[in-house]
Amino acid sequence: MRLPFKAWYFRSTIDEEQVRKKFQEFTIEFLDPLVIKIDDSHRVMVTSFGAVVFFSFDEEIAKLVSARITETLQDSLVIKEVEDRLIVDTGKDEERFLHNEVWLKDDDTMPIRMRIIAMLLAQSVALDHLEREADNALQGFTTYLNELRERGKIRMPARKILKNIGFAMQTRFMVLNNVALFDKPAETWESESIENLYQGMQDFFDIAERQEVLATKLDFISENTRMLFEVLSSRKSHYLEWIVIVLIAVEIIGLGAVEVIRALATG
């Protein structure tokens, strides 16, 4: 049986308990991550980090689920650019990982296997979003690096620098705040076949490699954010130095004027 999986990503984090209350007429098969059984052929996984996976995917069910989820969110934007999909083909004689397709043998662990696959698809689509956000933050540093290379200094307004610092820090916080999305499912410790499936799906989505690349980008963002703070601090320091110089100059000029006035008065 061929089952289409499809993952959407909401920009907002999701309160699974609030979502569960919106689906009280349906069977809740699992609480964390939340798995809702719509009918015998359709289920939905809802994760706290914003990813929602439909299996098997049905457009009308997806619209219904999405509408109810958005009622619980402050930011209901769905990031269409990171939508992902996968075909799971069950009843095979062997387990294989192909391009956008996974073969599974039928056994009594099928519900757990489906949940593992859905979870890793959710992780992949969330990671895709975080990668894009990190790339956008890096793009913000390009202008500053060009300025440093060509002029040896940054001549941009403090407000613009602060906006890029804020965006970079927000991106880093968002990633660190979602570290839990890469936690290993407890079921992998209880079954060798589930562990093998998990590792196979990790390789299928290149999760480990993408995490490593993302970590490198975040380190670069952190380093450049520190540099920009130093630039702003240096500007402020120079500004204060000029204020002191001007005040001293005013004081000297003032004292000189007083002496001149006194000399004129006694002359």
BELURJO-V551041 format. One record per run of one state. SS is the DSSP state (2 for helix, 1 for strand, 0 for the rest). FROM is the first residue (numbers start at 1). TO is the last residue. If there is no record, write none. Layout:
# BELURJO-V551041
ss	from	to
SS	FROM	TO
SS	FROM	TO
This chain:
# BELURJO-V551041
ss	from	to
0	1	1
1	2	10
0	11	15
2	16	21
0	22	26
1	27	31
0	32	33
1	34	39
0	40	41
1	42	46
0	47	50
1	51	55
0	56	58
2	59	70
0	71	77
1	78	78
0	79	79
2	80	82
0	83	83
1	84	89
0	90	95
1	96	98
0	99	100
1	101	103
0	104	109
2	110	151
0	152	157
2	158	177
0	178	178
2	179	182
0	183	185
2	186	189
0	190	191
2	192	204
0	205	206
2	207	266
0	267	267
